[in-house]
Amino acid sequence: MSKRYAELSEWLGNVLKETPVAIAPASADASFRRYFRVYLPNSTLIVMDAPPEKEDCRPFVDLAGAFRAGGLNVPEVLAADFDRGFLLLTDLGSDLYLAKLNAGSVKRLYGDALGALITLQVCGPHTVPAYDAKLLDFELSLFRDWFIVRHLGLPLEASTATLLAETFSSLTTSALEQPAVCVHRDYHSRNLMVTPRNNPGILDFQDAVWGPITYDLVSLLRDCYISWPAAQIREWALGYHELALDSGILSQNNPAQFLYWFDLMGMQRHLKAIGIFSRLYHRDGKSGYLGDIPRTLNYVSEIAAHYPIFSDFHAWLRAVVIPRIFS
């Protein structure tokens, strides 16, 4: 038994009113957090283990309160130890969207998720950090530094550095010109739970920011872990555009502009994700996300091909990058 697990068990013994039947790993994510499911005689709970030197639990607790007050189905925080990095949470179950999505369920499940997203954007606190140019640019640098240079081993020649800088600048400019809302920042099929009431359950929201209206939408519809036909994605995105107009978080009725924002936001997010997947492997020893890079890179290539501003970037992807992934 590790020292960390022993500390967690001791803490649970102090905060629970009944003795657990068992404690078992529930999940691990792409950060330093771990989750355990606590089996009680008549119920289950979740413990978040977030080492305080690596993670801060306070944003999760603050946002959980705000989102629950807005009617969203997020875990209730039952106990917290910020000094040791432990949270005791209600259990939203183990039915991930990713496992339940199929041709027969997707309309209902995405309909619920889009409705919840509107609520999140309306009720989310303005006090979350800004999704500013500095953060957007840093995220894009992950693609350059961890995927291109580290993972593929490509030299960062002056021409390549310039091409990437120009591409990144266009994506950041597009993101910053969008209406700003509360952004979950990882609103996708591995963080949404299928629940019998108030579907979906929403997890992993502690990194929320105030930023582009299309960010969470593209996270959901162009998911790194599951893909749908392009025409269907466009239909869903335009349906959300109507919801956003009706709710008042979007005032400009311009579907073409909205789809442009949506497409470029997807490029930004997917370039970031590819960089993170590479970093998880090379820095953290987590290889499980490498298999998601081809799908994610395909999103980037397909969208870049549609816009003349990215013609050089697309040509470089096709000639230099994609052959190294799909060879």
Summary of the structure (lengths in Angstrom):
residues: 327
radius of gyration: 20.5
end to end distance: 43.3
largest distance: 63.7
contacts: 1028
relative contact order: 0.11
helix: 53%
strand: 13%
